[in-house]
């Protein structure tokens, strides 16, 4: 009996889980090239409508949008504006598949043009018209296009300075656009809504001399979250680093209700993307080191989990699950240590644990976008020196 008990104990020890063993590192899978869609100087970004990929940007100083299928075959091509110069810089797709594109166009003829800002705005290195016409891009513009490529409407809102829309989001009630607007002292962030017909409301300026608005979220209670960066006091909150990342709650009445700053001593922080679930992506630059920051925030702007990874800086987040950036170093949770900057997309579970990772090829220098399409799956948009490419994740 004692011998049987001893054997049972030994067997249980042999098959018991190694609770103190180090967790197994996750292998990184390569992404699959879907198609290439243009050159970096002509493409601002990509969205998906049904099974079509919508490419937008500026070509020959004119804003455009075009649709391609997953093999790269062009389905339609639309010139958005007939002005001397125009740019299309951000896009979103609504629940019925219509595409909303934000950009900037010149002031209408006959309007008095104030002195433009001294430095043209181009925070994302997007394609812009020749320098002689940049100073006239003082009207924020929205175009709505059907999934079939028909231009449904164009609306513009004149402003007093050169501007650069950085993001747009839409829901059943309309759209919200954020961006950067210049002035003689520097630049501020801006926020503006439209209704379902694209009619603009009042513009809210955020900051005055050193602030950007890089992403926006519309909430079901009618409020909004704007993220970006600031090197000045906002909403009674003082600057802590050289530049702080900021989360700004904007009320239904377009008042700044709350500001939360993310800071690093003697360094720079920026929140350059925000998903509908408040999964934020950004960059941290301090002490000669650049990292990507990925943080999940609650509705009250409390961080619930966070990571930092060595990178070239900015990150794009999607939903509550995905974040992508250009990785430059080892990640403890992964079998991963790139020798050169390489695109990496991470998948998280509901508690913020990394559960999967996929990478793009060497030579891709920037992550331009990421999206999760019902029909096409997760897409990652990157650019090399010569082309803009779309990658998809290989099913596991």
FENZI-V974537 format. One record per residue. N is the residue number from 0. SS is DSSP state (alpha for helix, beta for strand, coil for the rest). PSI is psi as a letter, one per 20 degrees, with the letter a starting at -180 (* if undefined). BURIAL is + if it has 16 or more other ideal C-beta (glycine too) atoms within 10 Angstrom, else -. Layout:
n:N ss:SS psi:PSI burial:BURIAL
n:N ss:SS psi:PSI burial:BURIAL
This chain:
n:0 ss:coil psi:g burial:-
n:1 ss:alpha psi:h burial:-
n:2 ss:alpha psi:h burial:-
n:3 ss:alpha psi:g burial:-
n:4 ss:alpha psi:g burial:-
n:5 ss:alpha psi:g burial:-
n:6 ss:alpha psi:h burial:-
n:7 ss:alpha psi:g burial:-
n:8 ss:alpha psi:g burial:-
n:9 ss:alpha psi:g burial:-
n:10 ss:alpha psi:g burial:-
n:11 ss:alpha psi:h burial:-
n:12 ss:alpha psi:h burial:-
n:13 ss:alpha psi:h burial:-
n:14 ss:alpha psi:j burial:-
n:15 ss:coil psi:q burial:-
n:16 ss:coil psi:q burial:-
n:17 ss:coil psi:n burial:-
n:18 ss:coil psi:h burial:-
n:19 ss:coil psi:j burial:-
n:20 ss:coil psi:q burial:-
n:21 ss:coil psi:q burial:-
n:22 ss:coil psi:q burial:-
n:23 ss:coil psi:p burial:-
n:24 ss:coil psi:q burial:-
n:25 ss:beta psi:p burial:+
n:26 ss:beta psi:q burial:-
n:27 ss:coil psi:p burial:+
n:28 ss:beta psi:q burial:-
n:29 ss:beta psi:q burial:-
n:30 ss:coil psi:r burial:+
n:31 ss:beta psi:p burial:-
n:32 ss:beta psi:p burial:-
n:33 ss:beta psi:g burial:+
n:34 ss:beta psi:r burial:+
n:35 ss:beta psi:q burial:+
n:36 ss:beta psi:j burial:+
n:37 ss:beta psi:a burial:+
n:38 ss:coil psi:q burial:+
n:39 ss:coil psi:h burial:+
n:40 ss:coil psi:i burial:-
n:41 ss:coil psi:i burial:+
n:42 ss:beta psi:p burial:+
n:43 ss:beta psi:h burial:+
n:44 ss:beta psi:a burial:+
n:45 ss:beta psi:p burial:+
n:46 ss:beta psi:r burial:+
n:47 ss:beta psi:p burial:+
n:48 ss:beta psi:o burial:+
n:49 ss:coil psi:c burial:-
n:50 ss:coil psi:j burial:-
n:51 ss:beta psi:q burial:+
n:52 ss:beta psi:p burial:+
n:53 ss:beta psi:o burial:+
n:54 ss:beta psi:p burial:+
n:55 ss:beta psi:q burial:+
n:56 ss:beta psi:b burial:+
n:57 ss:beta psi:p burial:+
n:58 ss:beta psi:p burial:+
n:59 ss:coil psi:l burial:-
n:60 ss:coil psi:k burial:+
n:61 ss:beta psi:p burial:+
n:62 ss:beta psi:q burial:+
n:63 ss:beta psi:r burial:+
n:64 ss:beta psi:q burial:+
n:65 ss:beta psi:q burial:+
n:66 ss:beta psi:p burial:+
n:67 ss:beta psi:q burial:+
n:68 ss:coil psi:a burial:-
n:69 ss:coil psi:i burial:+
n:70 ss:coil psi:i burial:-
n:71 ss:coil psi:j burial:-
n:72 ss:coil psi:p burial:-
n:73 ss:beta psi:p burial:-
n:74 ss:beta psi:h burial:-
n:75 ss:beta psi:r burial:+
n:76 ss:beta psi:p burial:-
n:77 ss:beta psi:p burial:+
n:78 ss:beta psi:p burial:-
n:79 ss:coil psi:h burial:+
n:80 ss:coil psi:q burial:+
n:81 ss:coil psi:j burial:-
n:82 ss:coil psi:r burial:+
n:83 ss:coil psi:h burial:-
n:84 ss:coil psi:q burial:+
n:85 ss:beta psi:q burial:+
n:86 ss:beta psi:q burial:+
n:87 ss:beta psi:o burial:+
n:88 ss:beta psi:i burial:+
n:89 ss:beta psi:q burial:+
n:90 ss:beta psi:q burial:+
n:91 ss:beta psi:q burial:+
n:92 ss:beta psi:p burial:+
n:93 ss:coil psi:a burial:+
n:94 ss:coil psi:i burial:-
n:95 ss:coil psi:j burial:-
n:96 ss:coil psi:j burial:-
n:97 ss:coil psi:q burial:+
n:98 ss:beta psi:p burial:+
n:99 ss:beta psi:p burial:+
n:100 ss:beta psi:p burial:+
n:101 ss:beta psi:q burial:+
n:102 ss:beta psi:b burial:+
n:103 ss:beta psi:q burial:+
n:104 ss:beta psi:r burial:+
n:105 ss:coil psi:r burial:+
n:106 ss:coil psi:q burial:+
n:107 ss:coil psi:q burial:-
n:108 ss:coil psi:p burial:-
n:109 ss:coil psi:i burial:-
n:110 ss:coil psi:q burial:-
n:111 ss:coil psi:p burial:-
n:112 ss:coil psi:o burial:-
n:113 ss:coil psi:r burial:-
n:114 ss:coil psi:p burial:-
n:115 ss:coil psi:r burial:+
n:116 ss:coil psi:q burial:+
n:117 ss:coil psi:h burial:-
n:118 ss:coil psi:o burial:-
n:119 ss:coil psi:q burial:-
n:120 ss:coil psi:p burial:+
n:121 ss:coil psi:m burial:-
n:122 ss:coil psi:h burial:+
n:123 ss:coil psi:j burial:+
n:124 ss:coil psi:k burial:-
n:125 ss:coil psi:r burial:+
n:126 ss:coil psi:p burial:+
n:127 ss:coil psi:q burial:+
n:128 ss:coil psi:r burial:+
n:129 ss:coil psi:q burial:-
n:130 ss:alpha psi:h burial:-
n:131 ss:alpha psi:i burial:-
n:132 ss:alpha psi:i burial:-
n:133 ss:alpha psi:g burial:+
n:134 ss:coil psi:i burial:+
n:135 ss:coil psi:i burial:+
n:136 ss:coil psi:m burial:+
n:137 ss:coil psi:j burial:+
n:138 ss:beta psi:p burial:+
n:139 ss:beta psi:p burial:+
n:140 ss:beta psi:q burial:+
n:141 ss:beta psi:p burial:+
n:142 ss:beta psi:p burial:+
n:143 ss:beta psi:p burial:+
n:144 ss:beta psi:p burial:+
n:145 ss:coil psi:r burial:-
n:146 ss:coil psi:h burial:+
n:147 ss:coil psi:i burial:-
n:148 ss:coil psi:j burial:+
n:149 ss:coil psi:p burial:-
n:150 ss:beta psi:o burial:-
n:151 ss:beta psi:h burial:-
n:152 ss:beta psi:r burial:-
n:153 ss:beta psi:p burial:-
n:154 ss:beta psi:q burial:+
n:155 ss:beta psi:q burial:+
n:156 ss:beta psi:o burial:+
n:157 ss:beta psi:q burial:-
n:158 ss:coil psi:a burial:+
n:159 ss:coil psi:i burial:+
n:160 ss:coil psi:r burial:+
n:161 ss:coil psi:q burial:+
n:162 ss:beta psi:r burial:+
n:163 ss:beta psi:o burial:+
n:164 ss:beta psi:p burial:+
n:165 ss:beta psi:h burial:+
n:166 ss:beta psi:q burial:+
n:167 ss:beta psi:q burial:+
n:168 ss:beta psi:q burial:+
n:169 ss:beta psi:q burial:+
n:170 ss:beta psi:a burial:-
n:171 ss:coil psi:i burial:-
n:172 ss:coil psi:i burial:-
n:173 ss:beta psi:b burial:+
n:174 ss:beta psi:q burial:+
n:175 ss:beta psi:p burial:+
n:176 ss:beta psi:p burial:+
n:177 ss:beta psi:r burial:+
n:178 ss:beta psi:b burial:+
n:179 ss:beta psi:p burial:+
n:180 ss:beta psi:p burial:+
n:181 ss:beta psi:r burial:+
n:182 ss:beta psi:r burial:+
n:183 ss:coil psi:i burial:-
n:184 ss:coil psi:i burial:-
n:185 ss:beta psi:c burial:+
n:186 ss:beta psi:q burial:+
n:187 ss:beta psi:r burial:+
n:188 ss:beta psi:q burial:+
n:189 ss:beta psi:q burial:+
n:190 ss:beta psi:p burial:+
n:191 ss:beta psi:q burial:+
n:192 ss:beta psi:q burial:+
n:193 ss:beta psi:q burial:+
n:194 ss:coil psi:a burial:-
n:195 ss:coil psi:h burial:-
n:196 ss:coil psi:j burial:-
n:197 ss:coil psi:j burial:+
n:198 ss:coil psi:p burial:-
n:199 ss:beta psi:q burial:+
n:200 ss:coil psi:b burial:-
n:201 ss:coil psi:q burial:-
n:202 ss:coil psi:p burial:+
n:203 ss:beta psi:p burial:+
n:204 ss:beta psi:p burial:-
n:205 ss:beta psi:o burial:+
n:206 ss:coil psi:a burial:+
n:207 ss:coil psi:h burial:-
n:208 ss:coil psi:i burial:-
n:209 ss:beta psi:m burial:+
n:210 ss:beta psi:q burial:+
n:211 ss:beta psi:q burial:+
n:212 ss:beta psi:o burial:+
n:213 ss:beta psi:i burial:+
n:214 ss:beta psi:q burial:+
n:215 ss:beta psi:q burial:+
n:216 ss:beta psi:p burial:+
n:217 ss:beta psi:p burial:+
n:218 ss:coil psi:q burial:-
n:219 ss:coil psi:h burial:-
n:220 ss:coil psi:j burial:-
n:221 ss:coil psi:i burial:-
n:222 ss:coil psi:r burial:+
n:223 ss:beta psi:q burial:+
n:224 ss:beta psi:p burial:+
n:225 ss:beta psi:p burial:+
n:226 ss:beta psi:q burial:+
n:227 ss:beta psi:c burial:+
n:228 ss:beta psi:r burial:+
n:229 ss:beta psi:q burial:+
n:230 ss:coil psi:k burial:+
n:231 ss:coil psi:r burial:-
n:232 ss:coil psi:p burial:-
n:233 ss:beta psi:p burial:+
n:234 ss:coil psi:k burial:+
n:235 ss:coil psi:j burial:-
n:236 ss:beta psi:p burial:-
n:237 ss:coil psi:q burial:-
n:238 ss:coil psi:p burial:-
n:239 ss:coil psi:h burial:-
n:240 ss:coil psi:b burial:+
n:241 ss:coil psi:g burial:-
n:242 ss:beta psi:p burial:+
n:243 ss:beta psi:q burial:+
n:244 ss:beta psi:q burial:+
n:245 ss:beta psi:q burial:+
n:246 ss:beta psi:p burial:+
n:247 ss:beta psi:p burial:+
n:248 ss:beta psi:p burial:+
n:249 ss:beta psi:p burial:+
n:250 ss:coil psi:r burial:-
n:251 ss:coil psi:h burial:-
n:252 ss:coil psi:j burial:-
n:253 ss:coil psi:l burial:-
n:254 ss:coil psi:q burial:-
n:255 ss:beta psi:o burial:+
n:256 ss:beta psi:h burial:-
n:257 ss:beta psi:q burial:+
n:258 ss:beta psi:p burial:+
n:259 ss:beta psi:p burial:+
n:260 ss:beta psi:p burial:+
n:261 ss:beta psi:p burial:+
n:262 ss:coil psi:q burial:+
n:263 ss:coil psi:p burial:+
n:264 ss:coil psi:p burial:-
n:265 ss:coil psi:k burial:-
n:266 ss:coil psi:a burial:+
n:267 ss:beta psi:p burial:+
n:268 ss:beta psi:q burial:+
n:269 ss:beta psi:p burial:+
n:270 ss:beta psi:o burial:+
n:271 ss:beta psi:i burial:+
n:272 ss:beta psi:q burial:+
n:273 ss:beta psi:p burial:+
n:274 ss:coil psi:r burial:+
n:275 ss:coil psi:i burial:-
n:276 ss:coil psi:j burial:-
n:277 ss:coil psi:k burial:+
n:278 ss:beta psi:o burial:+
n:279 ss:beta psi:q burial:+
n:280 ss:beta psi:q burial:+
n:281 ss:beta psi:a burial:+
n:282 ss:beta psi:q burial:+
n:283 ss:beta psi:p burial:+
n:284 ss:beta psi:o burial:+
n:285 ss:beta psi:q burial:+
n:286 ss:coil psi:k burial:-
n:287 ss:coil psi:j burial:-
n:288 ss:beta psi:p burial:-
n:289 ss:beta psi:p burial:+
n:290 ss:beta psi:q burial:+
n:291 ss:beta psi:p burial:+
n:292 ss:beta psi:p burial:+
n:293 ss:beta psi:p burial:+
n:294 ss:beta psi:p burial:+
n:295 ss:beta psi:p burial:+
n:296 ss:beta psi:q burial:+
n:297 ss:coil psi:r burial:-
n:298 ss:coil psi:i burial:-
n:299 ss:coil psi:j burial:-
n:300 ss:coil psi:k burial:-
n:301 ss:coil psi:p burial:-
n:302 ss:beta psi:p burial:-
n:303 ss:beta psi:h burial:-
n:304 ss:beta psi:q burial:-
n:305 ss:beta psi:q burial:-
n:306 ss:beta psi:q burial:+
n:307 ss:beta psi:p burial:-
n:308 ss:beta psi:q burial:+
n:309 ss:beta psi:p burial:+
n:310 ss:beta psi:a burial:+
n:311 ss:beta psi:i burial:+
n:312 ss:beta psi:e burial:+
n:313 ss:beta psi:q burial:+
n:314 ss:beta psi:q burial:+
n:315 ss:beta psi:p burial:+
n:316 ss:beta psi:q burial:+
n:317 ss:beta psi:p burial:+
n:318 ss:coil psi:c burial:-
n:319 ss:coil psi:j burial:-
n:320 ss:coil psi:h burial:+
n:321 ss:beta psi:q burial:+
n:322 ss:beta psi:p burial:+
n:323 ss:beta psi:q burial:+
n:324 ss:beta psi:r burial:+
n:325 ss:beta psi:o burial:+
n:326 ss:beta psi:q burial:+
n:327 ss:coil psi:j burial:+
n:328 ss:coil psi:a burial:-
n:329 ss:coil psi:q burial:-
n:330 ss:coil psi:p burial:+
n:331 ss:coil psi:h burial:-
n:332 ss:coil psi:i burial:+
n:333 ss:beta psi:q burial:+
n:334 ss:beta psi:n burial:-
n:335 ss:coil psi:p burial:+
n:336 ss:coil psi:m burial:-
n:337 ss:coil psi:q burial:+
n:338 ss:coil psi:h burial:-
n:339 ss:coil psi:q burial:-
n:340 ss:coil psi:p burial:+
n:341 ss:beta psi:p burial:+
n:342 ss:beta psi:p burial:+
n:343 ss:beta psi:p burial:+
n:344 ss:beta psi:p burial:+
n:345 ss:beta psi:q burial:+
n:346 ss:beta psi:p burial:+
n:347 ss:beta psi:q burial:+
n:348 ss:coil psi:a burial:-
n:349 ss:coil psi:i burial:-
n:350 ss:coil psi:j burial:-
n:351 ss:coil psi:j burial:-
n:352 ss:coil psi:q burial:-
n:353 ss:beta psi:p burial:+
n:354 ss:beta psi:i burial:-
n:355 ss:beta psi:q burial:+
n:356 ss:beta psi:q burial:+
n:357 ss:beta psi:q burial:+
n:358 ss:beta psi:q burial:+
n:359 ss:coil psi:r burial:+
n:360 ss:coil psi:q burial:-
n:361 ss:coil psi:q burial:-
n:362 ss:coil psi:i burial:-
n:363 ss:coil psi:o burial:+
n:364 ss:coil psi:i burial:-
n:365 ss:beta psi:q burial:+
n:366 ss:beta psi:o burial:+
n:367 ss:beta psi:i burial:+
n:368 ss:beta psi:r burial:+
n:369 ss:beta psi:q burial:+
n:370 ss:beta psi:q burial:+
n:371 ss:beta psi:o burial:-
n:372 ss:beta psi:p burial:+
n:373 ss:coil psi:h burial:-
n:374 ss:coil psi:h burial:-
n:375 ss:coil psi:i burial:+
n:376 ss:beta psi:b burial:-
n:377 ss:beta psi:p burial:+
n:378 ss:beta psi:q burial:+
n:379 ss:beta psi:p burial:+
n:380 ss:beta psi:p burial:+
n:381 ss:beta psi:r burial:+
n:382 ss:beta psi:q burial:+
n:383 ss:coil psi:a burial:+
n:384 ss:coil psi:h burial:-
n:385 ss:coil psi:h burial:-
n:386 ss:coil psi:r burial:-
n:387 ss:beta psi:p burial:+
n:388 ss:beta psi:q burial:+
n:389 ss:beta psi:p burial:+
n:390 ss:beta psi:q burial:+
n:391 ss:beta psi:q burial:+
n:392 ss:coil psi:p burial:+
n:393 ss:coil psi:p burial:-
n:394 ss:coil psi:q burial:-
n:395 ss:coil psi:* burial:-
